[in-house]
Amino acid sequence: MTGKTKVYDAPISAIDKNIMEFFQLTRNALDSENDEAFFSILRERNVLFRLSEQLSFSLSSEYVAKMIFIERKILERLESERKKIIKDIDNLSRKINTVKAYSVRFPIPSMPAFFDQTG
Amino acid sequence: MRVTVDSKGYQALFSISQEPKILNQIKLSDAETKAIVLDSGGPIPPHNTLQAVNNTILRFMLTVGMVSENVSGHELSNQNTDLEEAIAAFAESVNGILRNINEASGDDMVVNKNSDKVQGSFQKIQEIIITAVKTQETLSEEVSMDLSSIGIKLMHDGSLGLDHKVLKEAISSNNGETTRTIKAVTANIFETLPLCINPDSGSLIYTGRKLEDGDDNKASKAIAALNEELEEERTKLVNKLDIAELLISHSTQFIVNMKFSSEVSPSEEQGI
């Protein structure tokens, strides 16, 4: 018998409900195919983050380990999305600079950034 | 970039008319050559496909410009053979761009990327070209003929058919009007088709300005609008980046909290 109170086999309380919701949102986020849905679900989940302190005391250490493992997956995907956004911003910034430096002479040249210039 | 022709405007078109298939290949780089057939033999990123379509539109505009200049030159020299070749080259060029857009719209990579917008843009470009060659309403009030009366008709398969016999008759019987008709059609295309597709959003962007537009005002407005659109897109991305960073920080903190309070050992964590 440890000093910790294990409440995971107790009747469903408000905390349990939040925990279940947190799990469900985490799973939905990981299952979401597009980044918009991924972010949206995680933002929704964000309000439940204050649970984290309660969670660790409420769950078995195996379950906590599993949650950390899943959370690392979320973190990996977030990092990858972050890199993608930075790349997109970089491309867009280059395009904006091109537009700013561009002056129209009818009917050509057209916008160079939108043409394949690899040849 | 500027298309150069000789003083009468004949030389460039003469060389084109010897081999009509190269009409869409003015100043081609390797990448542009790929754009003509839109089939590189392997997967092309959607950006490249849309850029290739943009290249095709640009080349079409160059060709239309050359045809227009040649027809203008013809008004002075009155050589019927060259006029017939110029009109045939124009019809061939229209068929070329319509075919390329058809092929691109079936491209799987394009279909997957902003599908609705890209397909809408393709459709709009096709409509602009077809409207320009089909209806007399789009021609100038001074022109009494339309393309069908000079032997160019829209076929059932959506391509242009050229009846050389009708064209020859139109040139010999009403040379001036035939020339003006072609000039009106090419001017109309110049006015409406300087477009390109934004590879990111799939939307159409007007890159030219109207022929009658004497100052740079409209062109500048188009550029300003494009700039604004890009800035908005960048702002959205920056906001998204902020959110991603916030979520990363919360997620990291969550892991720290869980580890700290439950004292999960690394081996236990990795064993899941």
Interface residues (C-beta under 8 A of the other chain):
Chain A: F39 L42 R43 N46 F49 S52 E53 L55 S56 F57 L59 S61 E62 V64 A65 K66 M67 I68 F69 E71 R72 I74 L75 L78 E79 E81 R82 I85 I86 D88 I89 N91 L92 S93 K95 I96 V99 K100 Y102 S103 V104 F106 P107 I108 P109 S110 M111 F114 F115 D116 Q117 T118 G119
Chain B: M1 R2 L28 S29 D30 A31 E32 T33 K34 A35 N48 L50 Q51 A52 N54 N55 I57 L58 M61 L62 G65 F190 P194 C196 I197 N198 P199 D200 I205 T207 G208 R209 L211 D213 D216 A219 S220 A222 I223 L226 N227 L230 E231 E233 R234 L237 V238 K240 L241 I243 A244 E245 L246 L247 I248 H250 S251 T252 Q253 F254 I255 N257 M258 K259 F260 S261 S262 E263 V264 E268 E269 G271 I272
